[in-house]
Amino acid sequence: SRAAPVRPRAQWTDHGQPAGGFVAQAAHGVQVLPASTADTALSQHAEVLQSKPVLLQSGRLAIASDDFARGNRVAVLVGRGGEVGVLGVFGPVPSGFSLYELALLAREVAQRARLDEADAINLEGGPGAHIHLPGLNKSFGVFGEREIASVSLFGHRP
């Protein structure tokens, strides 16, 4: 089937520059794409999730400074070879990581896993940040404070 053009739902900016990005899946694999590539790259992807901010681009930090706003966080990390990892940091309020600290963690995980030129994007923060692995019957997150339903499904389709 032919994919329809995808347009960002919101034009997120940071000091006038495109901010955020997309986790996009196509036949050739998963990618993290910065918002600045939206008009040219997204139409070739079957599924797209818009989020912000991009944490890593080609293995380099995409966040310049720390705002020290800590919370639970979930991010996706994608290696140049198509490897996909999900990162989560959880703790009772006010613990957790700032987005800058999450970017540092994503870079460290990518380096240790030898994922050269990895990209990463934040998916969720705060009470909606949870990871559920049904095949392992495992869940991660802080439950009970203010649960917010949000779902991103990653998996292999036969």
FITOR-195931 format. One record per residue: z negated, y, x negated of N, C-alpha, C, O in turn; residue in three letters. Coordinates in steps of 0.001 Angstrom, whole numbers, padded with zeros to 6 digits, always signed. Each point is the difference from the previous one (the first is absolute). Layout:
ZYXZYXZYXZYXALA;...
END
This chain:
+000000-001185-000833+000000+001185+000833+000000+001241-000872-000396-000044-001165SER;+000836+001131+001730+000093+001249-000749-001210+000864+000299-000362+000196+001160ARG;-000257+000317-002204-001201+000826+000161+000378+001407+000422+001003+000552-000453ALA;-001815+000017+001323+000187+001387+000398-000619+000910-001045-000950-000403-000671ALA;+001460+001622+000512-000611+000929-000964-001467+000244+000340-000368+000128+001168PRO;-000442-000068-002183-001429+000240+000174-000304+001414-000458+000428+000415-001076VAL;-001158+000316+001881-000416+001345-000352-001520+000043-000011-000636-000676+000808ARG;+000044+001445-001695-001464+000118-000012-000507+000537+001333+000626+000871+000604PRO;-001762-001394-000148-000599+000475+001243-000629+001378-000198-000064+000799+000934ARG;-000391-000532-002136-000627+001290-000285+000442+000438-001387+000139-000827-000901ALA;+000079+002107+000730+000368+000539-001307-001276+000426-000716-000408+001158+000087GLN;-000223-002093-000795-001213+000322-000744+000378+000747-001256+000933-000381-000707TRP;-001668+001457+000430+000256+000757-001216-001305+000313-000706-001069+000024+000608THR;+001181+000213-001892-001117+000412-000827+000504+001176-000824+000794-000185-000922ASP;-001240+001375+001240+000448+001229-000668+001526+000136+000086+000651+000385-000970HIS;-000092-000707+002144+001429+000159+000220+000867-001146-000479+001201-000010+000269GLY;-001778-000964-000977+000766-001141-000502-000222-001202+000913-001089-000155+000553GLN;+002118-000717-000382-000191-001195+000826-001171-000823-000521-000130-000217-001205PRO;-000721-000240+002121-001164-000800-000373+000050-001322+000753+000724-000142+000986ALA;-001488-000803-001454-000037-001292+000663+001229-000814-000325+000776+000322-000900GLY;-000625-001385+001661+001126-000871-000260+000039-001138+000999-000544+000097+001100GLY;+001195-001173-001499+000266-001110+000893-000168-001323-000736+000338-000117-001178PHE;-000864-000874+001886+000081-001387-000429+001178-000540+000798-000028+000016+001230VAL;+001052-000488-001910+001227-000405+000675+000381-001417-000407-000113-000377-001167ALA;+000567-000405+002151+000398-001376-000272+001447-000203+000393+000423+000384+001090GLN;+000328-000990-001989+001392-000355+000244+000203-001415-000531-000941-000626-000486ALA;+002151+000131+000578+000298-001355-000468-000332-000180-001481-000359-001099-000424ALA;+000475+002170-000364-000258-000092-001439-001470+000178-000365-000342-000052-001181HIS;-000540+000261+002165-001423+000080-000302-000662+001257+000532+000588+000765+000764GLY;-001825-000575-001189-000822+001129+000432+000059+001093-001061+000027-000285-001197VAL;-000007+001537+001646-000004+001142-000912-000952+001064+000526-000258+000080+001201GLN;-000260+000733-002110-000699+001232+000364+000977+001124-000318+000455+000138-001136VAL;-000139+000659+002141+000970+001071-000158-000663+001344+000275-000625+000167+001048LEU;+000744+000797-001960-000547+001327+000259+000759+000675+001142+001164-000314+000248PRO;-001824+001241+000444+000609+000694+001141+001280+000730-000395+000886+000175+000836ALA;-000774+000246-002067+001187+000736-000431+001268-000852+000053+001101+000548-000041SER;-001227-001873+000131+001166-000884+000066+000334-000407+001428+000914-000798+000210THR;-001631+001327+000773+000107-000481+001375+001417+000048+000556+000446-000972+000610ALA;+000251+002042-000796+001312+000120+000628+001038-000946-000583+000942-000374+000698ASP;-001084-000018-001943+001023-000828-000624-000354-001477-000083+000900-000840+000023THR;-002181+000493-000120-000367-001381-000288-000496-000810+001186+000103-001227-000022ALA;-000630+001853+001039-000685-000760+001043+000913-000787+000921-000417-001036+000516LEU;+001623+001473-000292+000865-000672+000965+000384-001407-000428+000452-000786+000832SER;-000620+000446-002107+000330-001342-000454-001175-000972+000108+000110-001140-000452GLN;-001216+001559+001033-001186-000834+000130-000221-000411+001449+000158+000808+000915HIS;-000525-002065-000715-000201-000535+001347-001297+000485+000625-000051+000236+001207ALA;-001001-000083-002007-001301+000422+000513-000580+001055-000923+000062-000125-001223GLU;-000631+001178+001826-000504+001125-000777-001330+000451+000588-000152+000095+001218VAL;-000813+000183-002098-001295+000531+000403-000246+001283-000783-000012-000017-001231LEU;-000185+001129+001936-000249+001279-000660-001496+000180-000211-000794-000273+000899GLN;+000409+000731-002081-001406+000248-000303-000088+001032-001115+001013+000480-000508SER;-002246-000150+000141-000192+000928-001107-001386-000156-000578-000905-000472+000687LYS;+000724+000847-001897+000995+000430-000974+000524-001163-000836-000572-001090-000016PRO;+001678+001358-000678+000462-000921-001034-001003+000107-001133-000358+001103-000412VAL;-000101-002247-000097-001022-000026-001056+000603-000151-001388-000430+000658-000948LEU;+001436-001533+000832+000694-000246-001267+001499+000052+000226+000494-000443+001036LEU;+000224+000980-001997+001455-000056-000033+000406-000469-001376-000279+000660-001001GLN;+000940-001802+000953+000449-000588-001274-001146-000122-000997+000176+000259-001191SER;-001355-000655+001684-001154-000225-000859-000789+001234-000370-001034-000106-000659GLY;+001501+001281+001068-000688+001248-000329-000735+000543+001221+000451-000170+001132ARG;-001580+000822-001371-000765+000586+001096+000850+001017+000760+000680+000832-000600LEU;-000728-000913+001928+000729+000952+000839-000954+001006+000636+000423+000851+000783ALA;-001711-000947-001119-001012+000943+000482-000521+000761-001207-000426-000603-000986ILE;+000459+001920+001062-000330+000813-001164-001484+000240-000202-000446+000176-001133ALA;-000335-000165+002222-001413+000330-000157-000836-000718+001055+000526-000549+000968SER;-001833+000568-001179-000944-000694+000868-000623+000987+000975-000506+001045-000409ASP;+000541-001374+001708-000664+000848+000990-001417-000495+000300-000730+000641+000756ASP;+000339-001769-001338-001336-000588+000098-000374-000406+001431-001178-000228+000278PHE;+002144+000135+000626-000254-000461+001370+000051-001525+000000+001077-000596-000048ALA;-002258-000029+000102-000070-001449-000120+000004-000679+001363-000457+000553+001000ARG;+000988-001764-000996+000019-000789+001219+000579-001373-000279+000452-000290-001108GLY;-000473-000538+002121+000660-001301-000102+001497+000248-000139+000528+000959+000565ASN;+000147-001809-001304+001428+000210-000257+000727-001334-000026-000555-001015-000422ARG;+001807+001025+000878+000916-001125-000127+001326+000561-000481+000489+001002+000520VAL;+000084-001655-001516+001285+000439-000556+000866-001216-000277-000495-001121-000112ALA;+001780+001357+000004+000927-001059-000390+000591+000380-001357+000306+001163-000262VAL;-000154-002172-000586+000511+000135-001362+001244-000875-000099-000037-001171+000377LEU;+001140+001726-000879+001250-000743-000112+000518+000105-001430+000225+001096-000513VAL;-000040-002251-000120+000540-000045-001358+001514+000138+000007+000644-000198+001030GLY;-000085+000535-002167+001450+000168-000123+000734-001286+000348+001132+000043+000483ARG;-001770-001195-000726+000606-001292+000315-000191-000423+001443+000384-001112+000364GLY;-000968+001968+000473-000196-000316+001404-001348-000616+000335-000245-000349+001155GLY;-000633+000209-002142-001339-000533+000259-000755+000985+000886+000089+001212-000198GLU;-000837-001733+001178-000742+000843+000926-001477-000355-000073-000370-001173+000047VAL;-000464+002189-000161-001441-000191+000020-000637+000985+000962+000519+001094+000218GLY;-001638-001484+000350-000745+000878+000887-001355+000268-000635-000708-000935-000373VAL;+000345+002200+000249-001273+000408-000587-000924+000496+001098+000441+000679+000927LEU;-001708-001011-001028-000968+000511+000947-001291+000369-000696-000456-000708-000899GLY;-000130+001812+001312-001297+000453-000502-000840+000312+001228+000396+000807+000841VAL;-001568-001455-000738-000810+000120+001211-001468+000208-000347-000496-000526-000995PHE;-000178+001286+001814-001435+000207-000149-000507+000871+001123+000790+000668+000666GLY;-002088-000660-000441-000534+000859+001063+000188+001474-000355+000007+000374-001172PRO;+000144+000449+002201+000159+001446-000195-001226+000524-000728-001104-000379+000390VAL;+001202+001208-001403+001162+000715-000501+000590-000617-001267+000588+000724-000803PRO;-000720-002005+000601+000549-000616-001213+001494-000237+000171+000606+000500+000947SER;-000029-001239-001834+001436-000227+000006+000655+000764-001135-000668+000409-000950GLY;+001959-000221+001047+000777+000663-001041+000695+001227+000576+000320+000054+001187PHE;-000096+000928-002052+000905+001096+000355+001423-000533-000182+000195-001067-000582SER;+000787+001803+001075+001391-000433-000180+000389-000015-001472+000772-000856-000431LEU;-001300+001792-000334+000276+000028-001433-000580-001240-000680+000655-000612-000844TYR;-001883+000244+001211-000609-001206-000566+000779-001248+000405+000127-000935-000791GLU;+000399+000915+002030+000827-001120+000439+001283-000080-000817+000453-001095-000334LEU;+000139+002245+000010+001197+000023-000848-000313-000548-001394+000796-000749-000566ALA;-001954+001119+000014-000406-000533-001308-000187-001515+000070+000414-000723-000906LEU;-001041+000243+001993-000182-001445+000177+001347-000706+000125+000206-001051-000607LEU;+000708+001615+001385+001326-000603+000156+000716-000095-001344+000645-001008-000290ALA;-000755+002045-000526+000632-000028-001324-000630-001066-000883+000705-000714-000713ARG;-002041+000600+000756-000704-001015-000789+000389-001411+000442+000254-000865-000839GLU;-000206+000633+002138+000387-001324+000512+001434-000317-000412+000286-001119-000426VAL;+000615+002086+000547+001392-000211-000385+000118-000339-001486+000761-000891-000376ALA;-001511+001598-000465+000043-000270-001441-000540-001382-000324+000592-000726-000799GLN;-001719+000353+001415-000591-001312-000262+000877-001137+000506+000030-001081-000588ARG;+000684+001331+001682+000889-001019+000564+001392+000037-000643+000883-000773+000369ALA;-000702+001672-001326+001271+000181-000701+001149+000314+000953+001108-000519-000130ARG;-001411+001385+001090+001014+000490+000934+000536+001312-000544-000498+001073+000339LEU;+001503-001164-001172+000574+001193-000612+000601+000915+001062+000636-000458+000949ASP;-000847+001731-001126+000581+001029+000856-000309-000230+001483+000875+000166+000849GLU;-002109-000545-000540-000404-000249+001383-000099+001289+000795-000252+001075-000545ALA;+000457-001212+001849-000196+001088+000947-001157-000388+000911-000250-001186+000216ASP;-000457+002180+000318-001094-000267+000939-000095+001144+000993+000308+001151-000312ALA;-000746-001500+001521-000189+001003+001051-001266-000335+000777-000294-001168+000256ILE;-000444+002198+000112-001179-000162+000839+000460-000353+001409+000930+000616+000521ASN;-001569-001599+000098+000341-000357+001376-001006+000516+001009+000380+000484+001066LEU;-001653-000581-001392-001031+000334+000971-001262+000390-000740-000254-000469-001109GLU;-000531+001325+001726-001281+000396-000555-001011+000188+001111+000369+000235+001151GLY;-001626-000337-001488-001052+000189+000992-000270-001261+000800+000175-001107-000510GLY;-000601+001260+001759-000429-001149+000795+001134-000947+000380-000265-001140+000382PRO;+001518+001578-000475+001126-000877+000317+000445-000859-001164+000917-000808+000149GLY;-001543+000961-001303+000410-000731-001204-000626-001398-000017-001189-000152-000279ALA;+001986-000842+000574-000428-001393-000016+001150-000856-000509+001164+000387+000103HIS;-001490-001539-000647+000999-000991-000384-000410-001311+000658-001144-000435-000129ILE;+002075-000189+000829-000256-001304+000611+001056-000974-000508+001199+000262+000100HIS;-001651-001379-000643+000885-001043-000518-000173-001236+000877-000859-000835-000283LEU;+001664+000699+001350-000206-001096+000948+000107-001383-000627-000751-000901+000374PRO;+001663+000714-001313+000166-001307-000628-001224-000443-000779-000231-001197-000169GLY;-000551+002147-000305-001228-000307-000745-001245+000197+000854-001113-000284-000444LEU;+001301+000770+001674-001099+000316+000902-001006+000937-000675-001209-000222+000062ASN;+001728+001273-000706-000819+000988-000700+000306+001395+000529+001151+000330+000282LYS;-002181+000472-000154+000146+001397+000393-000830+000864-000933-001081-000391-000441SER;+001612+001581+000148-000678+000933-000883-000015+001361+000670+000983+000399+000624PHE;-002072+000303-000747-000143+001319+000582-001430+000210+000438-000826-000907-000102GLY;+000530+002085+000586-001325+000299+000522+000130+000001+001520+000668+000860+000575VAL;-001305-001820+000060+000134-000174+001440-001162+000647+000732-001124+000006-000501PHE;+001382+000537+001678-001064+000471+000863-000201+001494+000072-000527+000485+001001GLY;+000927+000283-002026-000234+001443+000056+000898+000641+001051-000491+000473+001024GLU;+001755-000451-001255+001007+000516+000933+001279-000762-000283+000843+000464-000768ARG;-000694-001597+001361+001192-000795-000270+001209+000625+000682-000054+000368+001173GLU;+001130-000256-001916+001249+000554+000502+001068-001063-000195+000191-000502-001108ILE;+000493+000165+002169+001034-001035-000087+001248+000556-000652+000568+000979+000484ALA;-000134-001584-001572+001270+000310-000639+000432-001261-000725-000811-000647-000663SER;+002071+000296+000783+000480-001254-000559+001279+000230-000793+000923+000664+000472VAL;-000875-001212-001672+001224-000095-000800+000100-001451-000409-000920-000530-000623SER;+002009-000117+000956+000179-001417-000274+000925-000170-001194+001120+000511-000018LEU;-001611-001241-000980+000813-000325-001170+000128-001510-000031-000995-000710+000142PHE;+002172+000223-000322+000148-001437-000066+001453-000390-000181+000905+000834+000035GLY;-000716-002112-000228+001339-000549-000203+000558-000461+001336-000682-000672+000774HIS;+001910+001035-000518+000678-000485+001201+001026-001027-000417+000822+000261-000879ARG;-000861-001445+001508+000989-001040-000355+001396+000390+000436+000948-000755-000218PRO;
END
